[in-house]
Amino acid sequence: MRKCGVMKVIDHYSPRGCANGMCPGIIVTDRNTVLVQGHVLPTVDKAQLTVPGHEDVVEIPREVFDDLLSQFLRR
């Protein structure tokens, strides 16, 4: 169940070497959720997927995902 009120960011993981937070990343919230920051998937690519209207898809490089996941699991 979703908490009411404004979401608060608890932690933000960026790939090693990303100094300004403008890179793909994962963001942990006080709602016990994880947000994924990445590139918006082009419409032609998204059309190949079945994504409900209330959800969206972003894309991050696999090596970035591996790096972010390892950082998150070490927390």
N, C-alpha and C positions, 0 to 999 in steps of 0.2 A: 504494500500500500504506500502511496506517495505522501510524503510530509507536506503540510501546508506551509505557505510562506516562501520567501526567496531562498533559492538554493545557495549554499555556501561551498566554496572550493576548499577541500581539505588538503589536497596535494596535487601536484602537476609534474608529470614525467615527460621529459623531452629527450630526443636522441642525444647521445654524447656528442659534444662539439656544437650543439645548438645553443647559442648564448642568449638569444633574445625572445625565446618562446614562440617564435613565428614558424616553427616547424611542426610536422605532424606529432601528435602526442596523445597521452591519456591523462584524464583529469578525474580525480576521485572526489566525490561530493559527500555532503552530510546526509544525503538521502539514501546512502548505502548503494550508490550507483557509480558507474564508470562511464565517462564521456570519451569519445574518440574524436580527435581533431585530425582532419586529413583533407585531401583534395576532393572537391565535389565530383562525383562520377558523371561523365558525359551522358546525356540523354540516350544516345544510341547504345551505350553499354548498359545503362540502367534498364532499358527496355527488354533486355535478355533475362532479367530477374523478376521474381514475383515479390514485390515489396508493398505491403499495405500502405494506404494513403497517409496514415498517421506516423509512419516510420520513414527513415531516409538511409542512404548508404554513402559512405565516404571511402576513399581508397588511400592506403599508405603502402610504401614499399615493404616487401617481406622482411628485409634486413632491419628496417626500422621497427617493425612489429616485434621481431625477435629481441632486439635491444630493449625496447620498452617493456616487454613482458619479463625479461630477466631482471630489470630494475625493480619492477612492481613486485615480483615474487621475493626479492631480497629485503623488502621493507620490514 
